[in-house]
Amino acid sequence: MPVYSALTTLPARDPAEALAEALENLEPEPTGVGVFEIEDGSGQYEVGAYFEEAPDEIALALMAMAHGARPFVVSQVPDTDWVAHVKRELQPVEAGRFFVYGSHDAARVPQDCVPLLIEAAMAFGTGHHATTKGCLLALDRLEREGFVGRNVADIGCGTAVLAMAAAAIWPDPVIASDIDPVAVEVASANVAANGLADRVRCVEAAGFGHSELKSRAPYDLVFANILKGPLIELAPEMAAAVRIGGRAILSGILNTQADAVAEAYKMTGFSVVGRDELSDWTTLVLEKVE
């Protein structure tokens, strides 16, 4: 069955979300609608809708004009077995002691590593993106320097690979959260597949907005691998949630955005103790100092 996509961009989140809400009432009805910040530092947001039959392009054009968006680009999406494609394309990732792999690569897991299984069907946040790999490398370095995370949170966890990495090297429970309920289901499935269901708790929340996240504070270590805008918005909550002497590992930051994120966290009582660039992306390690 053919699938059609309709994509456009807007210069701000609020009008993008308003357009996405309007798209849900379109006929024929889309099977899915999403809003994504484009990760190029432009501040643009992409709005996408997917259809099982050709959409009404006149209605789309009128809707784009009404919301101040660029004209929609409508395309037919190739019928691809994405799981098989991911299995072919994604190779295991080594990040310090951590080895992130799919079950199709189980025979390649080294003996002297911390293995983290992420299935190909759940491939966002697998460690292949430089942001996730940067966080794993920062965690590996922190532990080797003698840091111990007895109370750890993973905010915006995706597949929960970072939460699982912390639970695999330290004995205390970890809490992981994501704003997307599908991501929480994926995270829970990955946690179970790695035998960590009794060690990693996955909850649905925006930021620290969940009773369990609040009750467990203050944290020794918090991961937040999201985007520049949400990271800056999160800075005051992060400052309240991390203990003095605790750490925050932040990523999802373009190299050109790192200074702005670092400055926002310095203003809330953090000091930058690590800064690493992988490709176009920066990972920041912060210490709560006041």
N, C-alpha and C positions, 0 to 999 in steps of 0.2 A: 504494500500500500504506500503511495507517495505521501511524503510529508512536506509541508510548505512552511517557510520561515518568513517573517516580516520584521525588519530591523530598522531602527532609527536612533538618533542621538539628540540629547538636550543638554544645556549647560549647567543644570542644577538638579539636585535630588528631588525636591518637592514637586516640580512640574513633571519630572520623569515618573514619579510614583502616581501622580494624578492621571497621566496618560495610560499607565499600566492598568489602573483601576477601570478606566473607561473601556479599554480593550476587552476586558472580561465580559462586557455586555454586547460585544460585536456578534453579528450573524454572518456566516457560520461561526459558532463559538470556538475560540481557540482551546487547544488541549493544554496549553501552558503559557504563562506570561511571566517575564522576569525583568528586573532592573539591576544593572551592574555598573559600578564605577569603572571606567576605562583606566587601566593601570599604566598610564603614560604621563601622568602629571598634568594633564590638560584640564582636569576638573569636569570633563564630560561624562555623561551617563548614557549607557545604551539601554534601550527598551526593546525587548524581543518578544514576539508571539509566535506560537507554532500551531499549525492547523493540519487536520487530516484531509481537508479538501481545499481547493484554491480559495483564498480569501477574497473579499470584496475590495478591490483596489481603489475604487472610487470612495468608499466609506473610509478606508485607511488614509487616503489623501486628505479628505475633509477633517478627519480627526487630528492628523499631524498639523494642519494649518491652525486648527482651533487651540492647540496646546503649544504652539510656537516651536514645533519640532521640525527637523529636516524631513523631506519626503521619505516614506518607507521604501526600503529595498526589499522586494519580494522575490524569493528564490525557492526552487524545489530542492529539497535536501536529499542527497543520494541515500539509497537504502543500504546501510552499512552495518555489519555485525561489529559494533563498537567494542564489545568485550573481547572478541577474537583479535581485533585490531590492537587493542591495548596490550594484550598478551604478547603480540609480536613485537610491539614497539618499545614497551617499557622494560628496561633492564634493571636488575637489582642495584640498589644505591648503598654505598658505604659512606658513612659519616662518622668518623672516629671509630668507636667500638660498635656502633649501630649498623645493622645490615637490614635494609628494608626490601622486602621481596614479595612476590605473589606466589601462590601455591604451585604454579607451573614451573617455578624456579627453586622448589624446595631442595632439590638435589645439589644446588650450588651454595647452600648456606655453609659458611666456614665454621669450624669448631670453636674458635676463639673469638666469638662475637656475641653481641646481644641481638638476637633475631627479632624482627618485627614484621609480622605477616599482615599485608594489606591486599585483599582480593582485587583482581583487575576490574570487577564490576563496581568496585567502590573506590575508584582511582583518583578522586580529587584529594589532594593533601597526602600523597604517598611518600613524599621525601624527594621526588624527582624535581620539584620546583626549587629554585635556589633559596627561597624564603624558608621552606621547611628544612632543607638541608642545613642552612645557616643556623637555625635554632638547635638542631641536633648536635652540630659541632660545638656550639656555645655550651650546651648542657654537658657534653663530654668533657670539655675543658674545665668547667666549673667543678665537676666532681673530682677530676684529677688534681685540682688545686686544693682539695680538702673540704669543699663546701658540701653540706648535707641538707637535703630538702625533706624535712619531716612533715611539712604541710604544703602541698603543691596544688595549684589550680591551672587549668588550661582553658583560656577564654577564647571563644571562636574556634573550637577544636577541630572542625572538619571530621576527618577520619579518626581523630584521637591519637594519632601517631606520637605526638609529643607527650601527652599524658601517659601513654603506655611506656614510652622510653623512660620517663621518670619512675614509674612504678616498677619497671624492670631492674633498676639499679638501687632503689631505696625501698625500705620495708614498709613505709607507712602509706595509707590510702591516699589516692589522688582524686580530685573532682574535676570533671571536664564539662564545659557548657558550649552550646551553640544556639544562635537565634533561630536557626532553620530546623524544624522538627524532623525533616528527612535526614539531615546531617546527624542528629542525635541518634536516630535509628541505626544509621551506618556506623557511628562510633560505637554504639553498644554491641553491634554484631562483630566488629573488629576486636573489641575488648574480650568478648567471649571466645573468639577464634584463637586468641593468644593466651587463653587460660588465665585472664586477669579480671574476671567478672567480680571477684571478691575484693579487688584492690582499686578498681577505677569505677567511679560513679559518674554517669552521664546524665545531664539535666538540660532542659530547654530554658534558655535565659538570654536576655540582652545585657551585655556587660556583666556586672555582679548582681543583676536584678533577680535573684532567687534566694529564698530563705536559707537554703543549705549553704550557698556560697557566702552569705552574710554571716551565718552562725559559725563557720569554720575560720573566719579571719581572726587574727592577722596571719598572713602567709609568709613562709620562708621564700617561696619562689612562685612567680606567676608567668606563664607564657601568654602572649597575645600576638598571634600571627594573623593580622587582619589587614587594614589599609591605613594610610596616613590620616585621613579625616576622622574615622572612628577611634584611632589610637589617641589623637590629640583630645578628642571629646572624653575619652576614658581616663585621662591623666589624673583628675581629682579623685575619682573612685579608686584608681590604682594606688594612689598615695595613701588613702584611708585603709586599704586592704592589705598592704605589705608592711611587715614589721620593720623597725629600725635594724639595719644590717641585712635585711632581706634583699632579694634580687628580683628583677623583672627582665625577661628576655622578649624583646619586641622585634617583629619583622612584618613583611608585607609593605616595606618601605623602599621606594626607589632611591637610588644613591643621591639624587638631587633633592630629595625630601628629608633626608636624615637630620640635617641641622635643625629644621623646624620642629621635628618630633622631639629631638634631644632637648631643645630649648623649652618646649612645653613641659617636659618632665623635670627639668632642672628647677623650674618655677614652682613645682609641687613637692620638692624635697629630695629629688633623686640626683645622683652623680653618675656620669657615664664612665663605666669601668671596662668596657669592651665595645669595639666597633669593627665589624668585618664586612667586606664587600665580596659578594659572589655574583659575577656577571653584572647585571644592572641593579642588583638588590642589596640592601644593607640590613644587617642584623645588629641591634643594639643590646648590650648588657648593661643594666642599670643597678645601682645600689641605693637603697633608701637610707639617707644619711641624717634626715631631720623630720 
